[in-house]
Each structure stands twice: as C-alpha cells, then as structure tokens.
Amino acid sequence: MTPTNIQYRIHTQFIIVVTLILLGLVFYLVSPFIATLFIAAVIVTALNPVHRWLQKKIKSRFLCAMLMWVGIVLLFVIPSTVLIWLLLKETAGVSTQISNAATQLPSYLDTLPEKIAPYLPAGSQWQNQLSSNNLSKLAADVFSQMSTSLLRSATSFITGLSLLFLHLIIFLFALFYLLFDGNRLLKYVKKLLPLAEKQKKELVQKSTDLMQSIIYGIFGAALAQGSLVGVGLTLIGVPNPIFWGTIAILLAPMPYVGVGLIWVPVVLWLFATSQWGAGIFFLAWCLIFVINIDNIIKPYLIGARSLLHPFAVMLVILGGVLTLGFKGLIFGPLILTLLIAFLHIYQLEFASKKIDPRKSLK
C-alpha cells in the first residue's frame, strides 16, 4: 500500500470518526425531544398525499405549509380543548362534592359512635376509643396526610404540565418546518446514504408506508375501542353513551391510560351504587373486547399497508411499549421495517449473486 493510499485511508477514517462523534453528541442533546420530533415526522408523512395535492393548487411553499400546519393544529387542538374543558368541568364538580362532604363530616362523626355502639361487645376497648373527639382527631390526621399528598401531586402536575407545554412548542415548530422543508431534508439524507438509487427509493418508500400505516393503525384502533366502549355503555343503560364513546375515541391514543379513563370510573360507579350485575358485565366487556381489540386492529392496519406480518407487528409493538414506553409504538415497527428493507437489499446485492459481503468491504 502506497503512502498516498495510507494517507487517504487515515483522512477518510478521521472524517468518519469525527462525524459519528458529532452525530452522537447532537443525538444526546436532542434526545429528550426525539419522540416529539418523530411524531411530527410521522404526521407529516401520513398527510403527505394531502400536502402534495395542496401544493398543486398553491404554488407558494410557505403558504401551503402554513395552511397544512393550521389544519393539523385545528384537527388536534379543537378536540383536545373540548376534552380538557369537560375534564375541568368534572373536576370542579368533584371538588364541590368533596367540599360538601368535608363540611358535613363533623356532624356525621358526632352521631357515628351511637350508630356503631350496638354492634360492639359491651365493655370492649373499642367503645371507649369510639368517641367523637378521637374520630375527629383521626379524620384531621387523614386530611392532613391527604393535603400533603395532594400538594406533592400538584407540584408534580405543574412540572409535568410545563414539560408538556415545552414538547408542544417543539412539536408545533417541527411540524411547520417539516411541512416547509421536509422534501429538502429528505433529498439531503438520501444523498448521504451509501446505497444505489434504487435501494434509496425502496428504503424511503418502505419508511413512508410504515409512517402512514402507524397513523391509520393508531386512529383505527382508537375508533374501534371507543365504539366498543359506547356499545357497552348502551347495553348497561348508562346515559349519553354516544357522547362518552366519542370521548373514549379521543382518549384512546393516549399512552397507558387511554379509554381506561372512561370505563374504569364507570365500573367503580356501578359497584359503588350496588349495580353488581351491570358492573361485572361492563368490566368483563372492557377486559375481553375493548382492551384486546387494540392488539388486533393496530397490528393488522399497520401490517397491511407496510406489508409486515400482523403477528410480527404485534410482537414489536408490545415489546417496544414494554421497553421504550409510548415511543415503542412507533420505533418498534420502524426498526422492524428497516431490518426487513436491509435484509432485502442484502438479498439482492449478495445472496442472489452469491457474493461474500466480507470481500466487498476489502
């Protein structure tokens, strides 16, 4: 090997190493927002057909991106605003009930010893301890602990709300700039890939199909879950089942809780009001149908469009969620898609031609 070749290899390896280090540092810096940025990219990619159609009607890239941005924001902000208003309204009602209960508590505690005394053994220590003063002290201790716990929860909630607001701002900015400059960014990334043009197109196409299928899978599963909640509420005779089913559809994409924010309180309310039959039926309905339909619809919709097997999609979704949380719902199928794409490239480049890939690296 000539000195010129050695110098060239050192020069090339130095550039590659420095580039990888800088990429790692940048990734580390933006890692708190990776999921937010990726969700914005998924939404922009899923709505790309609409964006392309609008670009044919409007020549200005900025105006087209702005109209798409406003449409997406309204699509998400209006339902979210209505949902938050309803939750705040319900929270205000619960706060009023708690306040009324706290006001009536002293008079209730005064009469409680007389109501319980006939059921206790005569002369037992419980009769001596069951005085209104002792009960009032116990209630005060309980309320003190509850107040401390609520204060901690409120502090955590405010901190979480601040982080949520920050992620929302990042999401909105990323959404606009991906709509405005997304095609340029994609072309730049394609130029950097050390692949043939045909392979680049295949990789981009598979990734695009996957991102679109993720959106269809999430909202398709949400529609199915919310509809089943509405049907279950209708069967047990709960008022306004269509309204609560619609709210369940809006809540379904939320990680971890989702439609549980609707059906769990309903089950507790049914048990609290001694409606045991309806409560057991609705609990079984939700555990058997509502929860499991998500594991059927989502892998099927994601797999059908991205040409992945539904069982493989279900495995990477469940494994991704258990490993990465909500981010696993997106990154799991993405990693599987990229793996299959590169296996296909390997098959075309090496396996079908019976070429040893180690020799091609020399």
N, C-alpha and C positions, 0 to 999 in steps of 0.2 A: 504494500500500500504506500503510495507516494505521500510526501509531506503535505501536498495540496489537498489530497483526499482526507488525510487525518485532520487538517485544519478545518476543512468543510464539515466533517462529522462533529468535531468539538463545537463549532459555531452553531450547527443545527441543534445539537443536544442542549446547548446552553439556552437557546431561544425557547425550546420546548419546555425545559425545566422551569425557567423563569415564568413563562406563560401559565403553566399549571399551578405554580405557587400563587401567582396573582389571581388566577381564577378561583383558587381555594379561599383566598382572603376575601375576595368580593362575595363569594357564596356565603362565607361565615358572617359577613357584615349584614347581608340582606336575608339571612336565614329566618329571622322572625317573621318575615313577610312573604316567604316562598309560597306558602299555601294560598295566601291572598292574591298574589300575582298570578299564580297558576289558575285559580278560579276565574280571574278576569280573562285570562287567555282562553280558557275553556268556553266561556260565554261568548267571547268574540268569535271564536272558531265555529261554534254551533250556529251562530247567527250570520255566518259569512255569506250564505246564499241571499239573504235579505240585503246585506250590505252591498253585494255585487249588483243586485237589481237596482238599488237606490243610486249607485254610482253611475249607472247608465242614464238615469233621469237627471242627476245633478252632477255637473262637471267639477264643481269645486270640492276638493278633497276635504277641506276644513269644514265646509257647511254640511257635507254628507256625514262626516264623523260626528259633528255636533248633533245633528238630527237623530242619528243612531244612539248616541250617548243619552240624549234626553229621553228617547223612547224606552231604553233599557232601565234608566233610573226611575221613570214613572211606573214601569211594569213591576219593579220591586218595591219602590218607596210607598206607593199608594196602599197595596195590601199590608205592608209592614206597619204603616201609620195607623190603619184601621185596627189591626191586631193589637198594637200597643195601647191604643185608646180603650179597646174592650178590656184588656188586662188591667189597665189602671182603674177603669170603672169597677171591675170586680174586686180589685184590691181595696178600693175605697169602701165598698160595701162590707167586705170582711173586716176592715178596720173599725167601721161603725159597730158591727156586731160584737167585736172584742171589747170595744169601749163600753157598750151597754152591759155586757156580761161582767166587766170589772166593776161597774157601778153597783150592780145588784149583788155582787159577791158577799159583802159584809152581812147583809140581812139574811142571805142564804146560809152563811156559816153559823149565824146565831141560832137558827132553827135545826141545823143538821144534827147536833148531839141528841135532841129529843127524838128525832126520827130514827136514829140508829140504835139508841139505848135498848129498846125492847128486844132487839135481836142479839144482844151481847150477854154473856153469862153474868149473873148477879155478883157484884163484888170484884169483878176482874179489873186488872190494871188498865184495860182499855177504856173503861167507863171514867176513870179518873183523868186519863190523858185526853179524852174527847171533850174538851171544853172549848168554848168559842174563842178564848184567848189563845190557846195552843193552836187551834186551827188557823186563826188569823196570822199568828207568827209563821206557821208553816206556809201559808199562802204568800206572805210577804217574802219569805226566802225563795220560794219558787219564782215569783215575779221578778225578784232581784236577779236570779240566775238567767231568767229569760231575757231580761233587759240587757245584761252583759252579752249574752249570745247574739241578740238582735243587733247590738252595736257593732260587734265584730263582723257579723254578716253584712251589715250596711256598709262598713268600711271596705270589705272585700268587693261588695257590689259596685261601689263607686269606682274603685280601682279597675275592676273588670270593665265597667262602662267606659272609662277613659281609654283603655286599650282597644275596646271595640270601636270607639269613635276614631281612633288613630288608624286602625285597619280599614275602616270605612273610607276615610280620606285617601289612603293609599290605593284602595280598590277603585275609587272613582277616577283618580288620576291615571292609574294603569289602564283602566277601561278606555278612556279617551285617547291616550297615546297609542294604544294597540289598534284602535279603530283608525287613527290618523296615519300612523307609521308602521303598522303591523306587516304590510307587504314588503316594505323595505327591509325590515328586520329579518323577515323570513328569507329573502334573497341573500342577505349578508351571511346568515347562518348556513345556508346551502352552499355558498362559495367556500366556506371554511371546512366543510365535510370532505374528507379524502376518499370520496366514493365516485363512481361513474354517475353520469347524469340520470340514467335510467333508475339506478339504485336510490338516488336522492329523491326522485319523484315518488318512488314506491314508499320510501320512509315517510315522506311528508303526507302522502295520501292516507297511509295507514294511521298516522297520528291524528290527522284531521277527522277521519271517520270515527276514530275512538272518542275524540273530544265531543263530537256531535252526539254519539251514542250515549255518552255519560249523562249529558243533559236530558236526553229522551228517557234514559233509564231512571234518573232521579225523579223527574216530574211525572213519568208514567207510574212509578211505584207510589208516589205521593197521591196521585189521583185514585189509584186502586185502594190504598189504605184509608184515605178519607171517606171514600164512598162506602167501604165496608163498615166504618165507624157509624156513618149516617144510617145505614141499613140496620145495624144492631140497635141503635137508639130508637129507631122506628118500631122494631119488634118488641122492645120493652116498654114502649109508650112514653118516652121522655119528650117533653115539649120541644118544638123547633129543631127537629133532627136534621133538616136540610141546612139550617144555619150552622149548627155545630159540626156537621160533616164538612162544610166548606172551610170552617176554621181549622179542622183537622187536616185538610188538604194543604193549607198554607203552612201549618206547623210541621208536617211530615218530613220535609227536607232537613229540619234542624237535627244536628248530631245528638246521639244518645237519648234525648227525651222524645222529640217528635210528637206523634199522635198520643203518646202516653200522657201529655199534658191535658188531654181531653178525657180519655177513657178511664184513667186511674182515679181522678176525683169523682167521676160518675159512679164507679164501683164502690168507692168509700161512702158516698152519699146514700146509695141504695142499701148498703149494710147498716149505716147509721140510722136509717129510717125503718129498719126491720123488714125491708123488702128482700128477703133472703133468696127467694126463687129467681127474681129478676137479676139480683146481684151476681149469683152463681152463674146464671146463663150468660150474662154480658161479659163476665170475667173469662169464662171458657171461650166465648165467641172471639174475644180480642186475642187471647193467648194462642188459639188454634188458627184463626183465619187472618186477623189484622196483622199480627207480627210476622207470620210465616209468608204472607203474600209478598212481602218486601224481598225475601230471599229467593222468590221465584220470578217475579216480574222484572226486577232490576237486572239480574244476570242474563235473563232472556233478551231484554231490549238492548242491553249493551253488547251482548254476544252476537245478536242477529245482524246488526249493522256493521260491526267491526270484524265479522267473520271469525269470532272466537267461540269456542265451545262453552255453552252456558255453565257447565259444571266447573270448568277451569276458571271462568269469570267469578263464579260464586266463591271458589276457594281463595282467589287472590283478593277479593273484596273483603271477605270475613277475616282472612289473615292480615290484610292491610289495616283494617279498622282496629283489630286487636293489637297490632304492633305500633301503628302510627296515629291511631285515633281517626278523626274525621278525614284527615289528609289521605289515609289509606284507601278511602273510597275512590279517589282519583288516581293516586300514584300506583296502586295495585294493578289495575287494568293497563295503565300506561307502561309499566315495566314489562308486563306480560306481552303487550303488543310489540314493544321494541325488541324483546327477546325473539319473538317469532319472526319479525322482519329481518333481523340479523342472521337468524338460522336459515331463512330463505336465501339471503344474499350469500351466505357460506355455501349453501347447496348449489347455487348457480355458478359460483366462482371456483369452488374447489372440488366438492363431492362429485358433481356431474362430469367434471373434466379429469377426475382422478389426480388432482394436483395436491401435493403435500404443502399446506399453508406455511409450514416452517421454512421451506425452501424459498418461498416467495418473499420472506422477510429478510433474506440474506442479501 
